[in-house]
Amino acid sequence: MRGTRINDNERRLWVENDEGLYNEQRRSGKPMRTFIRGSRAMIDEVIRNVTSGTKPAHYLAYGGRS
């Protein structure tokens, strides 16, 4: 995933399908689009951690290996 560009549509899919990201968006109280625009770096970090195998899916919600 390194060097691959991630667009906001992909980020939206991750937020909708990763429980930790979904919880972050809900806690923020912001609409999805606003949350994504303000949290791109964090969302991208989660995507890269999960797709590279560094962290397990949903690790924001359930923890996981470091």
mmJSON file of the N, C-alpha and C atoms, coordinates in Angstrom:
{"data_MODEL":{"atom_site":{
"group_PDB":["ATOM","ATOM","ATOM","ATOM","ATOM","ATOM","ATOM","ATOM","ATOM","ATOM","ATOM","ATOM","ATOM","ATOM","ATOM","ATOM","ATOM","ATOM","ATOM","ATOM","ATOM","ATOM","ATOM","ATOM","ATOM","ATOM","ATOM","ATOM","ATOM","ATOM","ATOM","ATOM","ATOM","ATOM","ATOM","ATOM","ATOM","ATOM","ATOM","ATOM","ATOM","ATOM","ATOM","ATOM","ATOM","ATOM","ATOM","ATOM","ATOM","ATOM","ATOM","ATOM","ATOM","ATOM","ATOM","ATOM","ATOM","ATOM","ATOM","ATOM","ATOM","ATOM","ATOM","ATOM","ATOM","ATOM","ATOM","ATOM","ATOM","ATOM","ATOM","ATOM","ATOM","ATOM","ATOM","ATOM","ATOM","ATOM","ATOM","ATOM","ATOM","ATOM","ATOM","ATOM","ATOM","ATOM","ATOM","ATOM","ATOM","ATOM","ATOM","ATOM","ATOM","ATOM","ATOM","ATOM","ATOM","ATOM","ATOM","ATOM","ATOM","ATOM","ATOM","ATOM","ATOM","ATOM","ATOM","ATOM","ATOM","ATOM","ATOM","ATOM","ATOM","ATOM","ATOM","ATOM","ATOM","ATOM","ATOM","ATOM","ATOM","ATOM","ATOM","ATOM","ATOM","ATOM","ATOM","ATOM","ATOM","ATOM","ATOM","ATOM","ATOM","ATOM","ATOM","ATOM","ATOM","ATOM","ATOM","ATOM","ATOM","ATOM","ATOM","ATOM","ATOM","ATOM","ATOM","ATOM","ATOM","ATOM","ATOM","ATOM","ATOM","ATOM","ATOM","ATOM","ATOM","ATOM","ATOM","ATOM","ATOM","ATOM","ATOM","ATOM","ATOM","ATOM","ATOM","ATOM","ATOM","ATOM","ATOM","ATOM","ATOM","ATOM","ATOM","ATOM","ATOM","ATOM","ATOM","ATOM","ATOM","ATOM","ATOM","ATOM","ATOM","ATOM","ATOM","ATOM","ATOM","ATOM","ATOM","ATOM","ATOM","ATOM","ATOM","ATOM","ATOM","ATOM"],
"id":[1,2,3,4,5,6,7,8,9,10,11,12,13,14,15,16,17,18,19,20,21,22,23,24,25,26,27,28,29,30,31,32,33,34,35,36,37,38,39,40,41,42,43,44,45,46,47,48,49,50,51,52,53,54,55,56,57,58,59,60,61,62,63,64,65,66,67,68,69,70,71,72,73,74,75,76,77,78,79,80,81,82,83,84,85,86,87,88,89,90,91,92,93,94,95,96,97,98,99,100,101,102,103,104,105,106,107,108,109,110,111,112,113,114,115,116,117,118,119,120,121,122,123,124,125,126,127,128,129,130,131,132,133,134,135,136,137,138,139,140,141,142,143,144,145,146,147,148,149,150,151,152,153,154,155,156,157,158,159,160,161,162,163,164,165,166,167,168,169,170,171,172,173,174,175,176,177,178,179,180,181,182,183,184,185,186,187,188,189,190,191,192,193,194,195,196,197,198],
"type_symbol":["N","C","C","N","C","C","N","C","C","N","C","C","N","C","C","N","C","C","N","C","C","N","C","C","N","C","C","N","C","C","N","C","C","N","C","C","N","C","C","N","C","C","N","C","C","N","C","C","N","C","C","N","C","C","N","C","C","N","C","C","N","C","C","N","C","C","N","C","C","N","C","C","N","C","C","N","C","C","N","C","C","N","C","C","N","C","C","N","C","C","N","C","C","N","C","C","N","C","C","N","C","C","N","C","C","N","C","C","N","C","C","N","C","C","N","C","C","N","C","C","N","C","C","N","C","C","N","C","C","N","C","C","N","C","C","N","C","C","N","C","C","N","C","C","N","C","C","N","C","C","N","C","C","N","C","C","N","C","C","N","C","C","N","C","C","N","C","C","N","C","C","N","C","C","N","C","C","N","C","C","N","C","C","N","C","C","N","C","C","N","C","C","N","C","C","N","C","C"],
"label_atom_id":["N","CA","C","N","CA","C","N","CA","C","N","CA","C","N","CA","C","N","CA","C","N","CA","C","N","CA","C","N","CA","C","N","CA","C","N","CA","C","N","CA","C","N","CA","C","N","CA","C","N","CA","C","N","CA","C","N","CA","C","N","CA","C","N","CA","C","N","CA","C","N","CA","C","N","CA","C","N","CA","C","N","CA","C","N","CA","C","N","CA","C","N","CA","C","N","CA","C","N","CA","C","N","CA","C","N","CA","C","N","CA","C","N","CA","C","N","CA","C","N","CA","C","N","CA","C","N","CA","C","N","CA","C","N","CA","C","N","CA","C","N","CA","C","N","CA","C","N","CA","C","N","CA","C","N","CA","C","N","CA","C","N","CA","C","N","CA","C","N","CA","C","N","CA","C","N","CA","C","N","CA","C","N","CA","C","N","CA","C","N","CA","C","N","CA","C","N","CA","C","N","CA","C","N","CA","C","N","CA","C","N","CA","C","N","CA","C","N","CA","C","N","CA","C","N","CA","C","N","CA","C"],
"label_alt_id":[null,null,null,null,null,null,null,null,null,null,null,null,null,null,null,null,null,null,null,null,null,null,null,null,null,null,null,null,null,null,null,null,null,null,null,null,null,null,null,null,null,null,null,null,null,null,null,null,null,null,null,null,null,null,null,null,null,null,null,null,null,null,null,null,null,null,null,null,null,null,null,null,null,null,null,null,null,null,null,null,null,null,null,null,null,null,null,null,null,null,null,null,null,null,null,null,null,null,null,null,null,null,null,null,null,null,null,null,null,null,null,null,null,null,null,null,null,null,null,null,null,null,null,null,null,null,null,null,null,null,null,null,null,null,null,null,null,null,null,null,null,null,null,null,null,null,null,null,null,null,null,null,null,null,null,null,null,null,null,null,null,null,null,null,null,null,null,null,null,null,null,null,null,null,null,null,null,null,null,null,null,null,null,null,null,null,null,null,null,null,null,null,null,null,null,null,null,null],
"label_comp_id":["MET","MET","MET","ARG","ARG","ARG","GLY","GLY","GLY","THR","THR","THR","ARG","ARG","ARG","ILE","ILE","ILE","ASN","ASN","ASN","ASP","ASP","ASP","ASN","ASN","ASN","GLU","GLU","GLU","ARG","ARG","ARG","ARG","ARG","ARG","LEU","LEU","LEU","TRP","TRP","TRP","VAL","VAL","VAL","GLU","GLU","GLU","ASN","ASN","ASN","ASP","ASP","ASP","GLU","GLU","GLU","GLY","GLY","GLY","LEU","LEU","LEU","TYR","TYR","TYR","ASN","ASN","ASN","GLU","GLU","GLU","GLN","GLN","GLN","ARG","ARG","ARG","ARG","ARG","ARG","SER","SER","SER","GLY","GLY","GLY","LYS","LYS","LYS","PRO","PRO","PRO","MET","MET","MET","ARG","ARG","ARG","THR","THR","THR","PHE","PHE","PHE","ILE","ILE","ILE","ARG","ARG","ARG","GLY","GLY","GLY","SER","SER","SER","ARG","ARG","ARG","ALA","ALA","ALA","MET","MET","MET","ILE","ILE","ILE","ASP","ASP","ASP","GLU","GLU","GLU","VAL","VAL","VAL","ILE","ILE","ILE","ARG","ARG","ARG","ASN","ASN","ASN","VAL","VAL","VAL","THR","THR","THR","SER","SER","SER","GLY","GLY","GLY","THR","THR","THR","LYS","LYS","LYS","PRO","PRO","PRO","ALA","ALA","ALA","HIS","HIS","HIS","TYR","TYR","TYR","LEU","LEU","LEU","ALA","ALA","ALA","TYR","TYR","TYR","GLY","GLY","GLY","GLY","GLY","GLY","ARG","ARG","ARG","SER","SER","SER"],
"label_asym_id":["A","A","A","A","A","A","A","A","A","A","A","A","A","A","A","A","A","A","A","A","A","A","A","A","A","A","A","A","A","A","A","A","A","A","A","A","A","A","A","A","A","A","A","A","A","A","A","A","A","A","A","A","A","A","A","A","A","A","A","A","A","A","A","A","A","A","A","A","A","A","A","A","A","A","A","A","A","A","A","A","A","A","A","A","A","A","A","A","A","A","A","A","A","A","A","A","A","A","A","A","A","A","A","A","A","A","A","A","A","A","A","A","A","A","A","A","A","A","A","A","A","A","A","A","A","A","A","A","A","A","A","A","A","A","A","A","A","A","A","A","A","A","A","A","A","A","A","A","A","A","A","A","A","A","A","A","A","A","A","A","A","A","A","A","A","A","A","A","A","A","A","A","A","A","A","A","A","A","A","A","A","A","A","A","A","A","A","A","A","A","A","A","A","A","A","A","A","A"],
"label_entity_id":["1","1","1","1","1","1","1","1","1","1","1","1","1","1","1","1","1","1","1","1","1","1","1","1","1","1","1","1","1","1","1","1","1","1","1","1","1","1","1","1","1","1","1","1","1","1","1","1","1","1","1","1","1","1","1","1","1","1","1","1","1","1","1","1","1","1","1","1","1","1","1","1","1","1","1","1","1","1","1","1","1","1","1","1","1","1","1","1","1","1","1","1","1","1","1","1","1","1","1","1","1","1","1","1","1","1","1","1","1","1","1","1","1","1","1","1","1","1","1","1","1","1","1","1","1","1","1","1","1","1","1","1","1","1","1","1","1","1","1","1","1","1","1","1","1","1","1","1","1","1","1","1","1","1","1","1","1","1","1","1","1","1","1","1","1","1","1","1","1","1","1","1","1","1","1","1","1","1","1","1","1","1","1","1","1","1","1","1","1","1","1","1","1","1","1","1","1","1"],
"label_seq_id":[1,1,1,2,2,2,3,3,3,4,4,4,5,5,5,6,6,6,7,7,7,8,8,8,9,9,9,10,10,10,11,11,11,12,12,12,13,13,13,14,14,14,15,15,15,16,16,16,17,17,17,18,18,18,19,19,19,20,20,20,21,21,21,22,22,22,23,23,23,24,24,24,25,25,25,26,26,26,27,27,27,28,28,28,29,29,29,30,30,30,31,31,31,32,32,32,33,33,33,34,34,34,35,35,35,36,36,36,37,37,37,38,38,38,39,39,39,40,40,40,41,41,41,42,42,42,43,43,43,44,44,44,45,45,45,46,46,46,47,47,47,48,48,48,49,49,49,50,50,50,51,51,51,52,52,52,53,53,53,54,54,54,55,55,55,56,56,56,57,57,57,58,58,58,59,59,59,60,60,60,61,61,61,62,62,62,63,63,63,64,64,64,65,65,65,66,66,66],
"pdbx_PDB_ins_code":[null,null,null,null,null,null,null,null,null,null,null,null,null,null,null,null,null,null,null,null,null,null,null,null,null,null,null,null,null,null,null,null,null,null,null,null,null,null,null,null,null,null,null,null,null,null,null,null,null,null,null,null,null,null,null,null,null,null,null,null,null,null,null,null,null,null,null,null,null,null,null,null,null,null,null,null,null,null,null,null,null,null,null,null,null,null,null,null,null,null,null,null,null,null,null,null,null,null,null,null,null,null,null,null,null,null,null,null,null,null,null,null,null,null,null,null,null,null,null,null,null,null,null,null,null,null,null,null,null,null,null,null,null,null,null,null,null,null,null,null,null,null,null,null,null,null,null,null,null,null,null,null,null,null,null,null,null,null,null,null,null,null,null,null,null,null,null,null,null,null,null,null,null,null,null,null,null,null,null,null,null,null,null,null,null,null,null,null,null,null,null,null,null,null,null,null,null,null],
"Cartn_x":[0.817,0.0,0.864,2.1,3.003,3.071,2.901,2.958,1.638,0.675,-0.627,-1.482,-2.098,-2.971,-4.319,-4.846,-6.141,-7.104,-8.243,-9.2,-10.268,-11.073,-12.071,-13.159,-13.442,-14.427,-13.912,-12.626,-12.028,-12.013,-11.69,-11.692,-13.085,-14.114,-15.489,-15.818,-15.412,-15.669,-14.976,-13.768,-13.052,-13.748,-14.176,-14.863,-16.159,-16.869,-18.128,-17.932,-16.775,-16.578,-15.592,-14.793,-13.869,-14.494,-14.739,-15.462,-14.776,-13.464,-12.748,-12.903,-12.759,-12.933,-14.383,-15.302,-16.722,-17.028,-16.506,-16.715,-16.125,-14.942,-14.316,-15.198,-15.755,-16.619,-17.875,-18.485,-19.709,-19.437,-18.32,-17.966,-17.712,-17.194,-16.876,-18.132,-19.251,-20.489,-20.52,-19.493,-19.398,-20.019,-20.545,-21.003,-19.822,-20.097,-19.051,-18.043,-18.529,-17.636,-16.692,-17.215,-16.413,-15.386,-15.808,-14.895,-13.744,-14.062,-13.024,-12.044,-12.54,-11.652,-10.729,-11.218,-10.406,-9.538,-9.764,-9.056,-8.325,-8.013,-7.384,-6.11,-5.254,-3.979,-4.209,-5.122,-5.402,-6.025,-6.985,-7.644,-6.629,-5.779,-4.754,-3.789,-3.446,-2.556,-3.195,-4.472,-5.185,-5.219,-5.552,-5.606,-4.258,-3.198,-1.857,-1.46,-1.78,-1.454,-2.16,-3.419,-4.192,-3.769,-3.647,-3.315,-1.884,-0.994,0.381,0.539,-0.48,-0.396,0.26,0.583,1.203,0.247,-1.02,-2.041,-3.246,-4.027,-5.22,-6.371,-7.289,-8.478,-9.21,-9.822,-10.62,-9.766,-8.469,-7.601,-7.922,-8.496,-8.859,-9.955,-10.823,-11.914,-11.494,-10.64,-10.334,-8.877,-8.055,-6.644,-6.002,-4.857,-4.169,-2.69,-2.01,-0.552,0.049,1.176,1.82,2.829],
"Cartn_y":[-1.185,0.0,1.252,1.121,2.266,2.933,4.248,4.991,5.012,4.218,4.188,5.316,6.044,7.139,6.584,7.153,6.734,7.899,7.635,8.723,8.696,9.755,9.88,8.815,8.304,7.224,5.954,5.654,4.498,4.715,5.926,6.238,6.048,6.501,6.339,4.867,4.026,2.589,2.007,2.443,1.965,2.417,3.673,4.175,3.403,3.107,2.372,0.915,0.336,-1.098,-1.479,-0.539,-0.829,-0.286,-1.151,-0.751,0.384,0.35,1.411,2.76,2.795,4.048,4.523,3.585,3.92,4.566,3.972,4.531,5.933,6.134,7.462,8.496,8.127,9.049,9.358,8.353,8.546,9.421,9.154,9.951,11.414,11.653,13.025,13.872,13.221,13.954,14.702,14.504,15.186,14.336,15.004,14.237,13.484,12.38,11.532,12.334,13.151,13.899,14.82,15.506,16.415,15.629,14.518,13.677,13.197,12.709,12.195,13.304,14.451,15.558,15.98,15.935,16.345,15.244,14.004,12.861,12.011,12.579,11.802,11.095,11.804,11.205,10.004,10.127,9.025,7.844,8.124,7.059,6.347,7.119,6.517,5.646,6.099,5.311,3.971,3.992,2.752,1.835,2.386,1.589,0.937,1.712,1.16,0.127,0.365,-0.606,-1.94,-1.882,-3.109,-3.817,-3.081,-3.73,-4.262,-3.686,-4.188,-5.353,-5.58,-6.652,-6.233,-4.951,-4.456,-4.549,-4.284,-4.343,-5.11,-5.728,-6.446,-5.482,-5.929,-5.13,-4.811,-3.671,-3.218,-2.97,-2.785,-2.64,-1.402,-0.368,0.8,0.449,-0.476,-0.867,-1.933,-2.847,-4.009,-4.134,-3.18,-3.295,-4.253,-4.693,-5.614,-5.539,-6.354,-6.377,-5.058,-4.686,-3.42,-3.599],
"Cartn_z":[0.0,0.0,0.0,0.328,0.379,-0.987,-0.994,-2.226,-2.987,-2.545,-3.19,-2.638,-3.544,-3.11,-2.682,-1.637,-1.109,-1.31,-1.921,-2.123,-1.032,-0.997,0.07,-0.011,-1.183,-1.299,-0.609,-0.824,-0.144,1.371,1.782,3.219,3.804,3.08,3.553,3.739,2.791,2.913,4.139,4.402,5.586,6.866,6.906,8.103,8.328,7.257,7.384,7.788,7.465,7.67,8.763,9.241,10.336,11.618,12.569,13.775,14.539,14.613,15.317,14.642,13.318,12.585,12.658,12.552,12.645,14.003,15.063,16.406,16.532,15.954,15.988,15.301,14.155,13.422,14.223,14.806,15.586,16.818,17.499,18.688,18.337,17.135,16.735,16.574,16.252,16.029,14.706,13.894,12.603,11.505,10.485,9.326,8.71,8.03,7.46,6.637,5.737,4.846,5.629,6.619,7.439,8.251,8.823,9.592,8.714,7.521,6.624,6.251,5.909,5.52,6.654,7.863,9.005,9.584,9.158,9.752,8.721,7.582,6.507,6.959,7.683,8.094,9.007,9.961,10.886,10.155,9.268,8.511,7.625,6.945,6.082,6.885,8.089,8.946,9.292,9.65,9.968,8.75,7.591,6.361,6.097,6.193,5.921,6.965,8.23,9.281,9.042,8.66,8.456,7.171,6.078,4.798,4.769,5.565,5.61,6.585,7.411,8.397,9.7,9.82,11.051,12.234,11.976,13.023,12.475,13.361,12.905,12.599,11.783,11.484,12.782,12.831,13.977,15.222,15.06,16.234,17.062,16.461,17.267,18.265,17.893,18.776,19.783,19.37,20.211,20.631,20.234,20.532,19.559,19.857,18.971,19.192,18.458,18.642,18.183,18.794,18.447,17.357],
"occupancy":[1.0,1.0,1.0,1.0,1.0,1.0,1.0,1.0,1.0,1.0,1.0,1.0,1.0,1.0,1.0,1.0,1.0,1.0,1.0,1.0,1.0,1.0,1.0,1.0,1.0,1.0,1.0,1.0,1.0,1.0,1.0,1.0,1.0,1.0,1.0,1.0,1.0,1.0,1.0,1.0,1.0,1.0,1.0,1.0,1.0,1.0,1.0,1.0,1.0,1.0,1.0,1.0,1.0,1.0,1.0,1.0,1.0,1.0,1.0,1.0,1.0,1.0,1.0,1.0,1.0,1.0,1.0,1.0,1.0,1.0,1.0,1.0,1.0,1.0,1.0,1.0,1.0,1.0,1.0,1.0,1.0,1.0,1.0,1.0,1.0,1.0,1.0,1.0,1.0,1.0,1.0,1.0,1.0,1.0,1.0,1.0,1.0,1.0,1.0,1.0,1.0,1.0,1.0,1.0,1.0,1.0,1.0,1.0,1.0,1.0,1.0,1.0,1.0,1.0,1.0,1.0,1.0,1.0,1.0,1.0,1.0,1.0,1.0,1.0,1.0,1.0,1.0,1.0,1.0,1.0,1.0,1.0,1.0,1.0,1.0,1.0,1.0,1.0,1.0,1.0,1.0,1.0,1.0,1.0,1.0,1.0,1.0,1.0,1.0,1.0,1.0,1.0,1.0,1.0,1.0,1.0,1.0,1.0,1.0,1.0,1.0,1.0,1.0,1.0,1.0,1.0,1.0,1.0,1.0,1.0,1.0,1.0,1.0,1.0,1.0,1.0,1.0,1.0,1.0,1.0,1.0,1.0,1.0,1.0,1.0,1.0,1.0,1.0,1.0,1.0,1.0,1.0,1.0,1.0,1.0,1.0,1.0,1.0],
"B_iso_or_equiv":[0.0,0.0,0.0,0.0,0.0,0.0,0.0,0.0,0.0,0.0,0.0,0.0,0.0,0.0,0.0,0.0,0.0,0.0,0.0,0.0,0.0,0.0,0.0,0.0,0.0,0.0,0.0,0.0,0.0,0.0,0.0,0.0,0.0,0.0,0.0,0.0,0.0,0.0,0.0,0.0,0.0,0.0,0.0,0.0,0.0,0.0,0.0,0.0,0.0,0.0,0.0,0.0,0.0,0.0,0.0,0.0,0.0,0.0,0.0,0.0,0.0,0.0,0.0,0.0,0.0,0.0,0.0,0.0,0.0,0.0,0.0,0.0,0.0,0.0,0.0,0.0,0.0,0.0,0.0,0.0,0.0,0.0,0.0,0.0,0.0,0.0,0.0,0.0,0.0,0.0,0.0,0.0,0.0,0.0,0.0,0.0,0.0,0.0,0.0,0.0,0.0,0.0,0.0,0.0,0.0,0.0,0.0,0.0,0.0,0.0,0.0,0.0,0.0,0.0,0.0,0.0,0.0,0.0,0.0,0.0,0.0,0.0,0.0,0.0,0.0,0.0,0.0,0.0,0.0,0.0,0.0,0.0,0.0,0.0,0.0,0.0,0.0,0.0,0.0,0.0,0.0,0.0,0.0,0.0,0.0,0.0,0.0,0.0,0.0,0.0,0.0,0.0,0.0,0.0,0.0,0.0,0.0,0.0,0.0,0.0,0.0,0.0,0.0,0.0,0.0,0.0,0.0,0.0,0.0,0.0,0.0,0.0,0.0,0.0,0.0,0.0,0.0,0.0,0.0,0.0,0.0,0.0,0.0,0.0,0.0,0.0,0.0,0.0,0.0,0.0,0.0,0.0,0.0,0.0,0.0,0.0,0.0,0.0],
"pdbx_formal_charge":[null,null,null,null,null,null,null,null,null,null,null,null,null,null,null,null,null,null,null,null,null,null,null,null,null,null,null,null,null,null,null,null,null,null,null,null,null,null,null,null,null,null,null,null,null,null,null,null,null,null,null,null,null,null,null,null,null,null,null,null,null,null,null,null,null,null,null,null,null,null,null,null,null,null,null,null,null,null,null,null,null,null,null,null,null,null,null,null,null,null,null,null,null,null,null,null,null,null,null,null,null,null,null,null,null,null,null,null,null,null,null,null,null,null,null,null,null,null,null,null,null,null,null,null,null,null,null,null,null,null,null,null,null,null,null,null,null,null,null,null,null,null,null,null,null,null,null,null,null,null,null,null,null,null,null,null,null,null,null,null,null,null,null,null,null,null,null,null,null,null,null,null,null,null,null,null,null,null,null,null,null,null,null,null,null,null,null,null,null,null,null,null,null,null,null,null,null,null],
"auth_seq_id":[1,1,1,2,2,2,3,3,3,4,4,4,5,5,5,6,6,6,7,7,7,8,8,8,9,9,9,10,10,10,11,11,11,12,12,12,13,13,13,14,14,14,15,15,15,16,16,16,17,17,17,18,18,18,19,19,19,20,20,20,21,21,21,22,22,22,23,23,23,24,24,24,25,25,25,26,26,26,27,27,27,28,28,28,29,29,29,30,30,30,31,31,31,32,32,32,33,33,33,34,34,34,35,35,35,36,36,36,37,37,37,38,38,38,39,39,39,40,40,40,41,41,41,42,42,42,43,43,43,44,44,44,45,45,45,46,46,46,47,47,47,48,48,48,49,49,49,50,50,50,51,51,51,52,52,52,53,53,53,54,54,54,55,55,55,56,56,56,57,57,57,58,58,58,59,59,59,60,60,60,61,61,61,62,62,62,63,63,63,64,64,64,65,65,65,66,66,66],
"auth_comp_id":["MET","MET","MET","ARG","ARG","ARG","GLY","GLY","GLY","THR","THR","THR","ARG","ARG","ARG","ILE","ILE","ILE","ASN","ASN","ASN","ASP","ASP","ASP","ASN","ASN","ASN","GLU","GLU","GLU","ARG","ARG","ARG","ARG","ARG","ARG","LEU","LEU","LEU","TRP","TRP","TRP","VAL","VAL","VAL","GLU","GLU","GLU","ASN","ASN","ASN","ASP","ASP","ASP","GLU","GLU","GLU","GLY","GLY","GLY","LEU","LEU","LEU","TYR","TYR","TYR","ASN","ASN","ASN","GLU","GLU","GLU","GLN","GLN","GLN","ARG","ARG","ARG","ARG","ARG","ARG","SER","SER","SER","GLY","GLY","GLY","LYS","LYS","LYS","PRO","PRO","PRO","MET","MET","MET","ARG","ARG","ARG","THR","THR","THR","PHE","PHE","PHE","ILE","ILE","ILE","ARG","ARG","ARG","GLY","GLY","GLY","SER","SER","SER","ARG","ARG","ARG","ALA","ALA","ALA","MET","MET","MET","ILE","ILE","ILE","ASP","ASP","ASP","GLU","GLU","GLU","VAL","VAL","VAL","ILE","ILE","ILE","ARG","ARG","ARG","ASN","ASN","ASN","VAL","VAL","VAL","THR","THR","THR","SER","SER","SER","GLY","GLY","GLY","THR","THR","THR","LYS","LYS","LYS","PRO","PRO","PRO","ALA","ALA","ALA","HIS","HIS","HIS","TYR","TYR","TYR","LEU","LEU","LEU","ALA","ALA","ALA","TYR","TYR","TYR","GLY","GLY","GLY","GLY","GLY","GLY","ARG","ARG","ARG","SER","SER","SER"],
"auth_asym_id":["A","A","A","A","A","A","A","A","A","A","A","A","A","A","A","A","A","A","A","A","A","A","A","A","A","A","A","A","A","A","A","A","A","A","A","A","A","A","A","A","A","A","A","A","A","A","A","A","A","A","A","A","A","A","A","A","A","A","A","A","A","A","A","A","A","A","A","A","A","A","A","A","A","A","A","A","A","A","A","A","A","A","A","A","A","A","A","A","A","A","A","A","A","A","A","A","A","A","A","A","A","A","A","A","A","A","A","A","A","A","A","A","A","A","A","A","A","A","A","A","A","A","A","A","A","A","A","A","A","A","A","A","A","A","A","A","A","A","A","A","A","A","A","A","A","A","A","A","A","A","A","A","A","A","A","A","A","A","A","A","A","A","A","A","A","A","A","A","A","A","A","A","A","A","A","A","A","A","A","A","A","A","A","A","A","A","A","A","A","A","A","A","A","A","A","A","A","A"],
"auth_atom_id":["N","CA","C","N","CA","C","N","CA","C","N","CA","C","N","CA","C","N","CA","C","N","CA","C","N","CA","C","N","CA","C","N","CA","C","N","CA","C","N","CA","C","N","CA","C","N","CA","C","N","CA","C","N","CA","C","N","CA","C","N","CA","C","N","CA","C","N","CA","C","N","CA","C","N","CA","C","N","CA","C","N","CA","C","N","CA","C","N","CA","C","N","CA","C","N","CA","C","N","CA","C","N","CA","C","N","CA","C","N","CA","C","N","CA","C","N","CA","C","N","CA","C","N","CA","C","N","CA","C","N","CA","C","N","CA","C","N","CA","C","N","CA","C","N","CA","C","N","CA","C","N","CA","C","N","CA","C","N","CA","C","N","CA","C","N","CA","C","N","CA","C","N","CA","C","N","CA","C","N","CA","C","N","CA","C","N","CA","C","N","CA","C","N","CA","C","N","CA","C","N","CA","C","N","CA","C","N","CA","C","N","CA","C","N","CA","C","N","CA","C","N","CA","C","N","CA","C","N","CA","C"],
"pdbx_PDB_model_num":[1,1,1,1,1,1,1,1,1,1,1,1,1,1,1,1,1,1,1,1,1,1,1,1,1,1,1,1,1,1,1,1,1,1,1,1,1,1,1,1,1,1,1,1,1,1,1,1,1,1,1,1,1,1,1,1,1,1,1,1,1,1,1,1,1,1,1,1,1,1,1,1,1,1,1,1,1,1,1,1,1,1,1,1,1,1,1,1,1,1,1,1,1,1,1,1,1,1,1,1,1,1,1,1,1,1,1,1,1,1,1,1,1,1,1,1,1,1,1,1,1,1,1,1,1,1,1,1,1,1,1,1,1,1,1,1,1,1,1,1,1,1,1,1,1,1,1,1,1,1,1,1,1,1,1,1,1,1,1,1,1,1,1,1,1,1,1,1,1,1,1,1,1,1,1,1,1,1,1,1,1,1,1,1,1,1,1,1,1,1,1,1,1,1,1,1,1,1]
}}}
